[in-house]
């Protein structure tokens, strides 16, 4: 099979996401109804109408993107989209991928990501941590400069997204030092990000430890579609490995570049981004322009179905 489904993470959210699908597909509408029941508030209203400032709160963003992604997937299934050969998700998107692969029940995933968002937000006081996007610098140079800038604090790659884009995370002062050093070293761009917490770095260990307790109580089945895990950039298909991967990824970098390269090496030539936004499609194109990228986030599925069916 030459098709992989990829699921977006935080940063893909926008008010109105999922509404068109819910209006046109009962299968999508049922996902939002289940999410409302599980979380005991109207997640659907937040997704469809905002307000943006509430949608952007991490503990709301994470279940909102998960629900929208799975609603999209269920609409795709109802339309006749084929089962992919592989699945993967960026950070939070790994939960969506595990629901898609049959390892996690939707209700369990919704509860887990809401807690995950809360734990991440509470792990580091506001202002203590930071993240910055770096463009046009080699990963080896970024790693060296992060080590130099750390001065006993945390400063490290957090999202290795493409050959041209790496996000770093850590203590705010260390990130500030790294940004200046990266600019001086010739990085095309190094800019602080407006984020609520320094994700995927050592500062997230308190969140990882809290989430591990919850995930150990959660049931994981073996996957019916192999998944490329964020933290290891390796293929897994056992439920216990999926649980371990979700725990490890909280404080580990997202190895997206390696994950996509692995999938291409396995013969994947079509990537379908399932859920809100086109962030991952853009990253895949940066990694390899010879593969086909599609994003599915609304009810206009027919043309994309033809492309996916042809690739498969």
C-alpha positions in Angstrom: 0.0 0.0 0.0 1.5 3.4 -1.0 -0.8 5.6 1.1 -0.2 6.9 4.6 -2.7 8.9 6.7 -1.1 11.6 8.9 -2.8 13.4 11.7 -2.1 17.0 12.7 -1.2 18.3 16.2 -1.6 21.6 18.1 -1.3 24.7 15.9 -3.8 23.4 13.3 -6.9 24.6 15.2 -9.3 27.2 13.9 -12.9 28.3 14.8 -15.3 26.5 12.4 -13.3 23.3 12.1 -15.3 20.2 11.6 -18.7 22.0 11.1 -19.0 21.3 7.4 -18.3 17.7 8.0 -20.8 17.4 10.9 -23.4 19.1 8.8 -23.0 16.7 5.9 -22.0 13.3 7.5 -23.8 11.5 10.3 -20.6 9.6 11.1 -18.7 12.9 11.7 -21.6 14.3 13.7 -21.6 11.3 16.0 -18.0 11.8 16.8 -18.7 15.3 18.1 -21.8 14.1 20.0 -19.6 11.4 21.7 -17.0 14.0 22.5 -19.6 16.3 24.1 -20.8 13.4 26.3 -17.3 12.2 27.3 -16.0 15.7 28.2 -19.3 16.9 29.7 -19.2 20.2 27.8 -20.0 21.3 24.2 -16.7 20.7 22.5 -18.6 20.8 19.2 -19.8 24.3 19.8 -16.2 25.4 20.7 -14.9 23.8 17.5 -17.6 25.2 15.3 -18.0 28.7 16.8 -15.1 29.5 19.1 -14.3 31.8 20.7 -10.7 31.6 19.6 -9.2 32.4 23.0 -11.0 29.4 24.5 -10.2 27.1 21.6 -6.5 28.1 22.0 -6.3 26.9 25.6 -4.2 23.8 25.5 -6.6 21.6 27.4 -9.3 22.5 24.9 -7.2 22.6 21.8 -6.0 19.0 22.1 -9.4 17.3 22.3 -10.8 19.7 19.7 -8.2 18.7 17.1 -8.5 15.0 18.0 -12.3 15.1 17.7 -12.1 17.0 14.4 -9.5 14.6 13.0 -11.5 11.5 13.9 -14.7 13.1 12.6 -12.9 13.6 9.3 -11.7 10.1 9.3 -15.1 8.7 9.9 -16.5 10.8 7.1 -13.8 9.5 4.8 -14.6 5.9 5.7 -18.2 6.5 5.0 -17.3 7.9 1.6 -15.2 4.8 0.7 -11.6 5.9 1.4 -9.3 2.9 1.6 -7.5 1.6 4.7 -4.0 3.2 4.6 -0.8 1.2 4.6 0.6 3.3 7.5 -0.4 5.9 10.0 1.4 8.6 11.9 0.6 11.7 13.8 2.5 14.9 14.8 2.7 15.1 18.6 -1.0 15.3 19.7 -1.8 13.7 16.3 -0.3 10.4 17.5 -3.5 10.0 19.6 -5.7 10.5 16.6 -3.5 8.0 14.7 -3.9 5.4 17.4 -7.7 5.8 17.4 -7.6 5.4 13.6 -5.4 2.3 14.0 -7.8 0.7 16.6 -5.3 0.9 19.5 -7.3 3.5 21.5 -11.0 4.0 22.0 -12.1 7.5 21.0 -13.5 8.2 24.5 -10.2 7.1 26.2 -8.2 9.3 23.8 -10.4 12.3 24.4 -10.0 12.0 28.2 -6.3 11.5 27.9 -5.5 14.4 25.7 -7.6 16.8 27.8 -5.5 15.8 30.8 -2.4 15.9 28.7 -3.1 19.5 27.8 -3.8 20.4 31.4 -0.6 18.7 32.7 1.5 20.3 30.0 0.2 23.7 30.9 0.7 23.2 34.6 4.2 21.7 34.3 5.9 25.1 33.7 4.8 28.5 35.1 3.9 31.0 32.4 7.0 32.9 31.2 9.5 30.3 32.5 9.6 28.3 29.3 9.7 29.2 25.6 9.9 27.8 22.1 11.4 29.2 18.9 11.3 28.2 15.3 14.6 27.9 13.4 14.7 27.9 9.6 17.7 27.5 7.3 20.2 25.9 9.8 21.5 22.3 9.9 20.3 20.2 12.8 23.8 19.5 13.9 24.5 23.2 14.2 21.2 23.7 16.1 22.1 21.0 18.5 25.5 22.4 19.1 24.2 26.0 19.7 21.4 24.7 22.0 24.1 23.0 24.1 26.1 26.2 24.2 23.1 28.3 25.1 21.8 26.1 27.8 24.2 27.2 30.5 22.8 24.6 32.9 19.2 25.2 31.8 17.1 23.2 29.2 17.5 24.1 25.6 17.1 21.5 22.9 15.3 20.6 19.6 11.7 19.8 20.2 10.2 19.4 16.7 12.5 18.2 14.0 10.0 18.9 11.3 11.9 19.1 8.0 15.4 19.8 6.6 14.5 23.5 6.8 12.5 23.7 10.0 13.4 22.8 13.6 11.6 24.1 16.7 13.6 24.4 19.9 12.2 24.5 23.5 13.4 25.0 27.0 13.9 27.7 29.6 13.0 31.2 28.3 16.5 32.7 29.0 18.2 29.8 27.3 16.0 30.0 24.2 16.7 33.8 24.0 20.4 33.0 24.0 20.0 30.3 21.4 18.0 32.6 19.1 20.8 35.2 19.1 23.5 32.6 18.6 21.6 31.0 15.8 21.2 34.3 14.0 24.9 35.1 14.4 25.7 31.7 13.0 23.7 32.4 9.8 20.4 30.8 10.4 17.9 32.1 7.9 15.4 32.8 10.6 15.1 32.2 14.4 12.0 33.5 16.0 10.3 33.0 19.3 6.8 31.4 19.1 3.7 32.5 20.9 3.0 29.3 22.8 1.7 28.6 26.3 4.3 26.0 27.3 7.7 24.6 26.2 6.5 21.3 24.7 8.6 18.2 24.0 11.6 19.0 26.1 12.9 18.1 29.6 10.7 20.7 31.3 7.8 18.5 30.4 8.9 15.7 32.7 6.3 16.6 35.4 3.6 16.4 32.8 5.0 13.1 31.5 5.0 11.5 34.9 1.4 12.6 35.6 0.2 11.4 32.2 2.0 8.0 32.6 -0.2 7.2 35.6 -3.4 7.8 33.5 -2.1 5.9 30.5 -1.1 2.9 32.6 -4.8 2.7 33.5 -6.0 3.0 29.9 -6.6 0.0 27.7 -4.5 -0.3 24.5 -5.1 -2.9 21.8 -2.7 -3.9 19.1 -2.9 -1.8 16.0 -4.6 -2.9 12.8 -2.4 -0.5 10.8 1.3 0.0 11.6 2.2 3.4 13.1 5.4 5.4 13.0 6.0 6.7 16.5 7.1 10.3 17.1 9.7 9.7 19.7 11.5 6.9 18.0 10.7 7.4 14.3 10.2 3.6 14.2 7.3 1.4 13.2 5.2 -0.1 16.0 2.1 -2.3 16.0 1.7 -3.5 19.6 -0.6 -1.8 22.1 2.0 -1.8 24.8 4.5 -0.1 22.5 1.9 2.5 21.7 1.4 3.3 25.4 5.1 3.6 25.9 5.5 5.8 22.9 2.8 8.2 24.1 4.5 8.5 27.5 7.9 9.0 26.1 6.8 11.7 23.5 5.8 14.2 26.2 9.4 15.2 26.9 11.0 13.9 23.7 11.5 15.7 20.4 9.0 14.9 17.6 11.1 13.2 14.9 8.8 14.1 12.1 11.5 14.4 9.4 12.8 10.9 10.1 9.3 9.5 10.3 8.3 10.8 6.9 11.6 9.6 5.4 11.0 6.2 6.9 7.5 6.1 5.3 8.9 7.1 1.9 11.5 4.4 2.3 8.7 1.9 2.8 7.1 2.9 -0.5 4.6 5.5 0.6 4.0 8.0 -2.3 0.8 9.6 -1.1 0.3 11.3 2.3 -3.3 12.2 3.3 -3.5 14.8 6.1 -6.6 13.9 8.1 -8.0 16.8 10.1 -7.8 20.6 10.4 -5.2 22.6 8.5 -2.4 21.9 6.0 0.7 22.1 8.3 1.8 18.6 7.8 1.3 18.6 4.1 3.6 21.6 3.9 6.2 19.8 6.0 6.1 16.7 3.8 6.6 18.8 0.7 9.6 20.3 2.3 11.0 16.8 2.9 10.3 15.4 -0.5 8.6 17.1 -3.4 8.2 13.9 -5.4 5.4 12.6 -3.2 1.7 13.5 -3.4 0.2 15.4 -0.4 -3.6 15.9 0.2 -5.4 17.4 3.1 -9.0 16.4 4.0 -10.8 18.7 6.4 -14.2 19.4 4.9 -17.0 17.6 2.9 -15.4 18.0 -0.5 -14.2 14.4 -0.5 -15.0 13.0 -3.9 -12.0 14.4 -5.9 -9.6 13.5 -3.1 -11.0 10.0 -2.9 -10.2 9.4 -6.6 -6.6 10.5 -6.0 -6.1 8.3 -3.0 -7.7 5.3 -4.7 -5.4 5.7 -7.6 -2.4 5.9 -5.4 -3.4 2.8 -3.4 
